[in-house]
């Protein structure tokens, strides 16, 4: 599992649609969709906004499930 999949899982566990997340963090739904479908790489600004929106969710947790080599 990678950080993008972690972001999708976190959003879905919170019961939030892409549209709701976009409205709450000031981004567009199509941009979030591009991130979640891996057509675009999230900016650091998006990662921070995502984590802050999710109750000061630690940025490191998003990357914690990435397998080590």
Secondary structure, DSSP 8 states (H G I E B T S, - for coil): --HHHHHHHHHHHTT--HHHHHHHHT--HHHHHHHHTTSS---HHHHHHHHHHTTS--HHHHHTTS---
